[in-house]
Amino acid sequence: MDFYEWWQIVSELKVEFEGLDKVLEKLSYSQQLKKSLEGAVFQGAKIVQGQARNLIKTRTVGRQYRVYNEGVRRLSNPITQTAGAKGSAPNTLFGYLMKNIQVTSKGLTAYVVSRMNYSRRQEYGGHPFLRPAIKMQAKAIKTVIQIAIRTHLGR
């Protein structure tokens, strides 16, 4: 199974980890293993969070436009903002999008959530940052989970 298939984008820009149930069927599922896997799933989500933030920090060149005092148009002190290139993560100006990428988890499910009202527009409107983060870190996440399982099995 391709590792990327274990992740899916759901509403509200949540990224959900799936597929461990098949692995657990083959192992003796103890509370210790469950705790270890829950930690690994959370750690995997934190890896995606960090990658998404790094993608937003990495500036790309797109069109330029003026921003006035955090969106309120005033005649003095306009800021020139450079939009991210089409197909790349959005550039940051005030850091709101980047700061609002949060991780939550419950059991074997972890969510990477962007809570800004314009997150969906960015993600699906030409400036994705969560989906590329998942793809870029898929091997690292898989490794974290494999280490948790191997540690439990004593290998």
Protein Blocks (a to p, Z undefined) as FASTA:
>chain_A
ZZklmpccdehhiacdehjlmmmmmpccdfklmmmmmmmmmmmmmmmmmmmmmmmmpccd
ddddddeehhiacfehpacdddddehiacddfklmmmmmpccddehjbccdddfbfklmm
mmmnopafklmmmmmmmmmmmmmmmmmmmmmnoZZ
